[in-house]
Amino acid sequence: MNTAANQPQPPESAADNSVVKEIDWEDHRDHLATFDKDGNRRILHPKKPCGSYYDKRTWLSWLLLAVMFTGPFIRINGNPLLMINIVERRFSILGQIYWPQDTIIFAVAMLCFFMGIVVFTTAFGRLWCGWTCPQTVLMEMVFRKIEYLIDGDAPAQLSLEAAPWTGKKIVKRVFKHVVFLALSFLIGNTLFSYIIGSEQLFDIITDDPREHLVGLGFMVAFTMLFYLIFARFREQACTFICPYGRFQSAMLDENSMIVAYDHKRGEGRGRLNRKQSWDERQEEGLGDCVNCHQCVAVCPTGIDIRDGLQMECVNCTACMDACDSIMEKVDRPKGLIRYASLNSIEKGEPFRFTARMRLYSVFLTGLIALFLVLSFTRSEVETTLLRATGGLFHQTKPGVIANLYTLKIANKTSHDIPIEMRLENLAGDITIMGGKDLVTPSEGLAESSALIEIAPELLTGRRTDLVIGVYSGDKKLETIKTAFIGPRTQAEQGKQP
């Protein structure tokens, strides 16, 4: 984006901008806003944002938080709404259970996810980061709001930080971190339930702790991880850990919509003189930016959006609300900082769906179609039928050749399925060993042996391909193929040298 010709000037006092206190404005691109020249961490105290965009984000955040905390307990057809059990290799998406046998579906789903990020970012920049990313939602809409309630806004936080350790300060600090720790415990265990399931989590909580030492260890680890992220690490999770900010350099172009400063309208910057009209101000080469630094004061990553697009910007819109409030006070149009593309600012072009966006969308549509086809045509069972190791054909009764097979059937559903197997391309019999009906348990595996008997005259040679249908009642669940070994035919014997 744009690098302004005039560099910003420092505020006259810390009250004007608590976030940018002691920053050297002349080399703002030489180091991150959260670190000084010596590499020491600078703790940010962003001003509490307010405005229409912040209100919209708040309402959306409540909805997302409600989905997050209720998700593990919602059941569809008896299965969790979402579960990613990596240990047991068992996944549930919208109540549909997926197993290791569904690797191709999982791979296509991941391609859809990453391709969706590419398409979305190309068109709308980091809208995901600012509005729906769990890190941003929890940090800005939960932990930050609690911090404002306990410690106050940015000036009060700075005063408290600089104050000596009195009883009042100790009580506030202890109370805040106890609340943070409790919230981290709740968040950590909620996300843990997405991995192991809510029932297993409840067992860990209610049973004798000695019976679930590993589970308790993970509960403590998850709690401390989220506590450190939201109490200490904070914006650095976006700056250093998340790769999204670095990806945007390859995915954004001059037509991507981002949070942008209109430098053509705002430059040059200068303090507002109430005795001076706007026409006189423009004659002196000054723009609409009154250099109040409120856009920087509310930024949770400590950047100045007027310096152009930066990796640290998460598109949270706090600077847009802050700037709009100042524009209202000085009787200027809103939108000095707004959602815009480079071309819309430089050339006045409206947002458009470019050829690159269309191409990416075609690929994404194809992947989604493939995912839907694979999901809807996915069999309820996964059958493996292999000839018994070391086994040869044998004659069970006059005029009948038999092969012995090992049989494994994985049930992908949450209910038991009775199984029957039928030869599709040849006449013959399939007998499940054990003398009983084969039933695959819900979300389980049935193992047995199967004996296939065929008349010799139906065989096509030493090896005959068989097509077998797997049925549950009259419903065909799956079609599998295997090989049947028999004696050489007379034609094959005649060809033998």
C-alpha positions in Angstrom: 0.0 0.0 0.0 1.1 3.6 0.5 3.9 5.0 2.6 3.0 8.5 3.6 5.4 11.3 2.5 5.1 13.0 5.9 6.1 10.9 8.8 3.8 11.0 11.9 4.8 13.2 14.8 4.8 12.0 18.5 1.8 13.0 20.6 2.2 15.9 23.0 1.5 13.8 26.0 1.0 10.2 27.0 -2.7 11.0 27.5 -3.0 11.6 23.8 -1.7 8.2 22.9 -0.6 5.7 25.6 0.2 3.0 23.1 2.9 4.9 21.2 4.7 6.3 24.2 8.5 6.5 23.7 8.4 5.2 20.2 11.0 6.8 17.8 8.7 7.9 15.0 11.5 8.4 12.5 12.4 4.6 12.2 9.0 3.0 12.7 9.8 0.5 9.9 13.1 -0.7 11.5 11.5 -2.6 14.3 8.1 -4.0 15.4 5.9 -1.7 17.5 5.9 -4.2 20.3 9.7 -4.1 20.7 12.2 -1.3 21.3 15.5 -0.9 19.5 17.2 -3.1 22.0 14.7 -6.0 21.4 13.0 -5.5 24.7 9.2 -6.3 24.9 7.0 -3.2 25.0 3.7 -4.1 26.6 0.8 -2.5 24.7 -2.2 -0.8 26.4 -4.6 -0.1 23.6 -7.4 2.3 24.2 -10.8 0.8 24.5 -12.4 1.0 21.0 -16.0 2.0 20.4 -18.1 2.6 17.3 -20.4 0.8 14.8 -17.8 -1.7 13.6 -16.8 -2.6 17.1 -20.5 -3.1 18.0 -21.0 -5.4 15.0 -17.9 -7.4 15.9 -19.1 -7.7 19.5 -22.4 -9.2 18.4 -20.7 -11.6 16.0 -18.3 -12.6 18.7 -21.1 -13.5 21.1 -22.5 -15.8 18.4 -19.2 -17.4 17.7 -18.4 -17.9 21.4 -21.8 -19.5 21.9 -21.1 -21.9 19.1 -17.6 -22.7 20.4 -18.7 -23.4 24.0 -21.8 -25.4 23.1 -20.3 -27.3 20.1 -18.9 -30.3 22.0 -22.3 -30.9 23.6 -24.4 -30.7 20.4 -25.3 -34.1 18.9 -26.4 -34.9 15.4 -27.5 -38.5 15.0 -25.8 -39.2 18.3 -22.5 -37.9 17.1 -20.7 -34.7 18.1 -21.1 -31.6 16.0 -17.3 -31.4 15.7 -14.6 -33.7 17.0 -11.0 -34.1 15.9 -9.7 -37.1 17.9 -6.2 -37.4 16.5 -5.2 -40.1 19.0 -8.0 -42.5 18.0 -8.0 -41.2 14.4 -11.7 -40.5 14.7 -13.3 -37.4 13.4 -16.8 -36.1 13.5 -17.9 -33.2 11.2 -21.6 -32.1 11.4 -22.4 -35.4 13.1 -20.8 -37.5 10.4 -18.0 -39.9 11.6 -14.9 -40.1 9.5 -12.2 -42.8 10.0 -8.7 -43.4 8.7 -10.3 -45.2 5.7 -11.7 -41.8 4.7 -8.3 -40.2 4.2 -9.1 -39.1 0.7 -12.1 -37.2 1.9 -10.1 -35.6 4.7 -7.4 -34.6 2.2 -9.9 -32.9 -0.1 -11.6 -31.2 2.9 -8.2 -29.7 3.9 -7.6 -28.6 0.3 -11.0 -26.9 0.3 -10.1 -25.1 3.6 -6.7 -23.8 2.4 -8.1 -22.9 -1.1 -10.9 -21.1 0.7 -8.4 -19.0 2.6 -6.6 -18.1 -0.6 -9.8 -17.0 -2.4 -11.1 -15.1 0.7 -7.8 -13.4 1.4 -7.3 -12.4 -2.3 -10.7 -10.7 -2.3 -11.2 -9.5 1.2 -7.8 -9.4 2.8 -7.6 -10.4 6.5 -11.3 -10.1 7.2 -11.1 -13.5 8.9 -8.4 -12.3 11.3 -10.3 -9.3 12.5 -13.8 -10.7 12.7 -13.8 -14.5 13.3 -10.3 -15.7 14.3 -10.5 -17.4 17.7 -7.4 -15.6 18.9 -8.8 -12.2 18.1 -12.3 -13.0 19.3 -11.1 -14.4 22.7 -8.4 -11.7 23.2 -10.4 -8.6 22.2 -13.9 -9.6 23.1 -13.3 -11.6 26.3 -9.9 -11.0 28.0 -9.5 -7.4 26.9 -13.0 -6.5 28.0 -12.4 -8.0 31.4 -9.1 -6.1 31.7 -11.0 -2.9 31.0 -13.5 -3.7 33.7 -10.8 -4.4 36.3 -7.9 -2.1 35.4 -9.7 0.6 33.4 -8.9 2.1 30.1 -5.4 2.7 28.7 -4.4 5.7 30.9 -5.6 3.9 34.0 -3.7 0.8 33.0 -0.5 2.8 32.5 -1.0 4.6 35.9 -1.5 1.2 37.6 1.6 -0.3 35.9 3.7 2.7 37.1 2.2 2.8 40.6 4.0 1.2 43.6 2.8 -2.2 44.9 0.1 -1.1 47.2 -2.7 -3.3 48.6 -5.1 -2.0 45.9 -2.7 -2.9 43.1 -2.0 -6.3 44.5 -5.7 -7.1 44.8 -6.4 -5.9 41.2 -3.5 -7.9 39.8 -4.3 -11.1 41.7 -8.0 -10.8 40.9 -7.4 -10.2 37.2 -5.1 -13.2 36.8 -7.3 -15.5 38.8 -10.1 -14.6 36.4 -7.8 -15.1 33.4 -6.7 -18.5 34.8 -10.3 -19.6 35.3 -11.3 -18.5 31.8 -8.2 -20.3 30.4 -9.3 -23.4 32.2 -12.8 -23.2 30.7 -11.4 -22.5 27.2 -8.7 -25.2 27.4 -11.1 -27.8 28.5 -13.7 -26.8 25.9 -11.1 -27.2 23.1 -9.9 -30.4 24.8 -13.4 -31.8 24.5 -13.3 -31.2 20.8 -10.4 -33.7 20.7 -11.6 -36.5 23.0 -15.3 -35.8 23.2 -17.4 -34.3 26.0 -18.2 -37.7 27.6 -14.6 -38.6 28.0 -13.8 -35.1 29.4 -16.6 -35.5 32.0 -15.2 -38.8 33.0 -11.7 -37.3 33.6 -13.3 -34.5 35.7 -15.5 -36.8 37.8 -13.5 -40.0 38.2 -10.6 -40.7 40.5 -7.7 -38.4 39.2 -5.3 -41.4 39.5 -7.3 -43.1 36.8 -6.8 -40.3 34.2 -3.3 -38.9 34.8 -2.6 -38.4 31.1 -5.9 -36.6 30.6 -5.4 -34.4 33.6 -1.9 -33.6 32.4 -3.4 -32.4 29.1 -6.0 -30.4 30.9 -3.4 -28.6 32.9 -1.2 -28.1 29.8 -4.1 -26.6 27.8 -5.0 -24.3 30.7 -1.5 -22.9 31.0 -1.1 -22.6 27.3 -4.1 -20.4 26.9 -3.4 -18.4 30.1 0.1 -17.6 28.8 -1.3 -16.6 25.3 -4.0 -14.3 26.6 -2.3 -13.0 29.7 1.2 -12.4 28.4 1.9 -13.4 24.7 -1.2 -11.6 23.3 -0.7 -9.8 20.0 2.6 -11.7 19.5 0.6 -14.8 18.6 -0.6 -13.0 15.5 2.8 -11.4 14.8 5.2 -14.3 15.3 3.2 -17.6 15.4 0.4 -17.2 12.9 1.7 -17.4 9.3 -1.3 -15.6 7.9 0.3 -12.2 8.0 3.2 -13.4 5.9 0.9 -15.3 3.5 -0.9 -12.0 2.7 2.1 -10.6 0.8 1.7 -13.4 -1.8 -2.1 -13.3 -1.9 -3.0 -9.7 -1.8 -2.9 -7.4 -4.8 -4.0 -3.8 -5.6 -7.7 -5.0 -5.9 -7.9 -6.8 -2.5 -10.1 -5.1 0.1 -8.2 -4.2 3.3 -8.3 -1.7 6.1 -6.6 1.3 4.4 -5.8 4.9 5.1 -6.8 7.3 2.3 -3.6 9.2 1.9 -4.8 11.2 -1.0 -7.5 12.7 1.2 -5.6 12.7 4.5 -2.1 14.0 3.6 -0.5 16.2 4.7 -1.1 15.8 8.3 -1.3 18.6 10.8 -2.9 19.6 14.0 -6.4 21.2 13.7 -6.5 25.0 14.1 -10.1 25.9 15.1 -9.6 29.4 13.8 -8.7 28.1 10.4 -11.3 27.1 7.8 -10.9 23.8 5.9 -10.4 25.7 2.7 -7.5 27.6 4.2 -6.1 24.4 5.6 -6.2 22.8 2.1 -4.5 25.9 0.6 -1.6 25.2 3.0 -1.3 21.7 1.7 -2.9 20.0 4.7 -5.4 17.1 4.4 -8.2 15.7 6.6 -5.9 13.9 9.0 -5.6 16.1 12.1 -2.7 13.9 13.5 -4.6 13.0 16.6 -3.0 9.5 16.7 -6.3 7.9 17.9 -6.0 5.3 15.2 -2.7 4.2 16.8 -4.0 4.5 20.3 -6.7 1.8 19.8 -4.6 -0.6 17.7 -4.1 -3.9 19.5 -0.8 -4.5 17.7 0.5 -1.0 18.1 0.9 0.0 14.4 0.1 3.2 12.6 -2.2 2.3 9.8 -1.2 5.5 8.0 2.1 4.0 7.2 0.4 1.6 4.8 -0.4 -2.1 4.8 1.6 -4.0 7.4 2.0 -7.6 8.4 0.9 -6.9 12.0 -2.5 -5.4 10.9 -5.3 -7.9 11.6 -8.1 -5.8 10.1 -9.9 -5.4 13.4 -11.5 -2.1 12.3 -10.7 -0.4 15.7 -8.8 2.4 13.8 -11.8 2.9 11.5 -14.1 3.5 14.4 -11.6 5.8 16.1 -11.0 7.9 13.0 -14.7 8.1 12.1 -15.4 9.5 15.6 -12.8 12.2 15.1 -14.1 13.1 11.6 -17.5 13.6 13.2 -16.1 16.0 15.8 -14.3 18.1 13.2 -17.2 18.0 10.7 -15.5 16.0 8.0 -16.8 13.0 6.0 -16.2 9.6 7.6 -14.1 7.0 5.8 -10.6 8.5 6.0 -9.7 5.0 7.2 -12.0 2.5 5.7 -12.3 -0.9 3.9 -10.8 -0.2 0.5 -8.4 -1.5 -2.1 -5.3 0.3 -3.4 -7.0 0.9 -6.8 -10.1 2.4 -5.1 -7.9 4.9 -3.3 -5.5 5.7 -6.1 -7.9 5.5 -9.1 -11.3 5.7 -7.5 -12.2 2.2 -8.9 -15.0 0.3 -7.2 -14.3 -3.2 -5.8 -14.4 -5.8 -8.6 -14.1 -9.5 -8.9 -10.8 -9.9 -10.8 -9.8 -12.7 -13.2 -7.4 -14.1 -10.6 -10.3 -14.3 -8.0 -12.5 -16.0 -10.6 -9.8 -18.6 -11.4 -9.3 -19.3 -7.7 -13.1 -19.6 -7.2 -13.3 -22.1 -10.0 -10.7 -24.3 -8.4 -12.5 -23.9 -5.0 -15.9 -24.8 -6.5 -14.4 -27.9 -8.1 -12.8 -29.0 -4.8 -16.1 -28.4 -2.9 -18.0 -30.4 -5.5 -15.5 -33.3 -5.2 -15.8 -33.2 -1.4 -19.6 -33.3 -1.6 -19.6 -36.2 -4.1 -17.1 -38.2 -1.9 -19.1 -37.5 1.2 -22.5 -38.4 -0.2 -21.2 -41.5 -2.0 -19.2 -42.7 1.0 -20.1 -46.2 2.1 -21.3 -46.9 5.7 -18.8 -49.7 6.0 -15.3 -50.4 4.8 -14.7 -54.0 3.9 -11.4 -55.8 3.5 -11.4 -59.3 2.1 -8.0 -61.0 1.7 -7.1 -64.6 0.9 -5.8 -66.4 4.0 -2.0 -66.3 4.2 -0.4 -69.4 2.8 -3.8 -70.9 1.9 -4.4 -72.8 -1.4 -7.7 -73.8 -3.0 -9.2 -77.0 -1.8 -12.2 -79.2 -2.6 -14.9 -79.1 0.1 -17.2 -81.5 -1.7 -17.4 -83.2 -5.1 -17.4 -80.6 -7.9 -16.8 -77.6 -5.7 -13.6 -75.5 -5.2 -13.2 -73.4 -2.1 -10.9 -70.5 -1.0 -10.6 -69.3 2.6 -10.4 -65.5 3.3 -9.9 -63.2 6.2 -12.7 -60.7 6.6 -12.6 -57.3 8.3 -15.5 -54.8 8.2 -15.3 -51.4 9.7 -18.6 -49.7 10.7 -18.5 -46.0 10.2 -21.9 -45.3 11.6 -23.2 -45.0 15.2 -25.5 -48.1 15.0 -25.0 -51.8 14.5 -25.2 -53.1 11.0 -26.0 -56.8 10.1 -24.0 -57.8 7.1 -24.6 -60.3 4.3 -22.2 -60.9 1.4 -23.3 -62.1 -2.1 -21.3 -63.0 -5.3 -22.3 -60.6 -8.1 -20.5 -62.0 -11.2 -20.5 -65.7 -10.6 -22.8 -68.3 -9.0 -21.4 -69.6 -5.8 -21.7 -69.5 -2.0 -20.1 -67.3 0.7 -20.1 -68.8 4.2 -19.2 -66.7 7.2 -17.3 -68.9 9.6 -18.6 -69.3 13.1 -22.1 -70.4 12.2 -23.7 -67.0 13.1 -24.9 -63.9 11.4 -22.2 -61.2 11.0 -23.0 -57.9 12.8 -20.6 -55.0 12.7 -20.8 -53.0 16.0 -21.4 -49.2 15.9 -18.1 -47.3 15.2 -16.4 -50.7 15.6 -14.7 -53.5 13.6 -16.0 -57.0 12.9 -13.4 -59.7 12.1 -14.1 -63.2 10.8 -13.2 -65.7 8.1 -15.2 -66.3 5.0 -15.3 -69.4 2.8 -16.1 -68.9 -0.9 -17.2 -72.0 -2.9 -17.5 -72.1 -6.7 -18.0 -74.9 -9.2 -14.7 -75.5 -11.3 -16.5 -75.1 -14.6 -17.3 -71.4 -13.8 -13.6 -70.5 -13.2 -11.8 -68.7 -15.9 -8.4 -70.0 -15.1 -5.8 -70.3 -12.4 -7.0 -66.8 -11.1 -10.6 -65.7 -11.4 -11.7 -62.2 -10.4 -14.7 -62.0 -8.2 -17.1 -59.1 -7.6 -18.8 -59.3 -4.2 -21.7 -57.1 -2.9 -21.9 -56.2 0.8 -25.5 -55.9 1.9 -27.5 -55.1 4.9 -30.9 -56.5 4.3 -31.9 -55.4 0.8 -29.6 -52.4 0.9 -26.4 -52.6 -0.9 -23.6 -50.9 1.1 -20.5 -51.6 -0.9 -19.0 -53.5 -3.8 -15.6 -55.1 -3.4 -13.3 -57.2 -5.6 -11.0 -60.1 -4.8 -9.3 -63.0 -6.6 -10.2 -66.7 -6.4 -7.5 -69.3 -7.0 -8.3 -72.6 -8.6 -6.7 -75.4 -10.6 -5.4 -74.8 -14.1 -7.8 -75.3 -16.9 -7.1 -77.7 -19.7 -6.3 -74.8 -22.0 -3.7 -73.5 -19.5 -2.2 -77.0 -19.1 -1.9 -77.3 -22.8 0.1 -74.0 -23.0 2.6 -75.2 -20.3 5.9 -76.1 -22.0 
